[in-house]
């Protein structure tokens, strides 16, 4: 393989990674927006003096918070791994 084909393969892989990252971020922020609207609607319509509705609200928080934090941690881990791979690709060959 020539350097030109390796460079074009690297460039294509990097552009595909950028496109995938944009799509993931768009989906994540879209889901956050929908969840925020649903939570706002729940808070506006709920009678928070009712203990059952308070329990439902706290239960949703207990379920969603670890999931969201886990997804953020997973995203940070994948970004770190991707940066390590990119650093290896950019190293000069001896």
C-alpha positions in Angstrom: 0.0 0.0 0.0 1.2 3.5 -0.7 1.1 6.4 1.6 -1.6 8.0 -0.5 -4.0 5.1 0.0 -3.3 5.0 3.7 -3.9 8.7 4.0 -7.1 8.5 2.1 -8.2 5.6 4.3 -7.4 7.5 7.5 -9.2 10.6 6.2 -12.3 8.6 5.3 -12.3 6.8 8.7 -12.0 10.2 10.5 -14.8 11.7 8.5 -17.0 8.7 9.2 -16.2 9.0 12.9 -17.1 12.7 12.9 -20.4 12.0 11.2 -21.2 9.2 13.7 -20.3 11.4 16.6 -22.6 14.2 15.3 -25.4 11.7 14.9 -25.0 10.4 18.4 -24.9 13.9 19.9 -28.0 14.9 17.9 -29.9 11.8 19.1 -28.7 12.3 22.7 -29.8 16.0 22.8 -33.0 15.2 21.1 -33.8 12.5 23.7 -32.9 15.0 26.5 -35.2 17.6 25.0 -38.1 15.1 24.8 -37.5 13.9 28.3 -37.4 17.5 29.6 -40.7 18.3 28.0 -42.3 15.2 29.5 -40.9 16.0 32.9 -42.1 19.6 32.7 -45.5 18.4 31.7 -45.6 16.0 34.6 -44.5 18.7 37.0 -47.1 21.1 35.7 -50.0 18.7 35.8 -49.1 16.7 38.9 -50.6 17.3 42.3 -47.4 17.1 44.3 -49.4 17.1 47.5 -50.4 13.5 46.6 -47.8 11.1 48.1 -48.3 8.6 45.3 -47.3 11.1 42.7 -44.3 12.2 44.7 -43.3 8.6 45.0 -43.6 8.2 41.2 -41.5 11.3 40.7 -38.7 10.1 43.0 -38.9 6.6 41.5 -38.3 8.0 38.0 -35.4 10.0 39.3 -33.9 6.9 41.0 -34.2 4.9 37.7 -33.1 7.6 35.2 -30.2 9.2 37.1 -28.0 6.1 37.1 -28.8 5.4 33.5 -27.9 8.9 32.4 -24.7 9.0 34.4 -23.8 5.5 33.1 -24.3 6.7 29.5 -22.2 9.8 30.1 -19.4 7.7 31.6 -19.6 5.3 28.6 -19.4 8.2 26.2 -16.3 9.6 28.0 -14.7 6.1 27.9 -15.4 5.7 24.2 -14.1 9.2 23.5 -10.9 8.4 25.4 -10.4 5.2 23.5 -11.0 7.0 20.2 -8.5 9.7 21.1 -5.9 7.0 21.9 -6.5 5.3 18.5 -6.2 8.7 16.7 -2.9 9.4 18.6 -1.5 6.1 17.4 -2.5 6.9 13.8 -0.8 10.3 14.0 2.5 9.0 15.3 5.3 9.2 12.9 6.5 5.9 11.5 10.1 5.0 12.2 
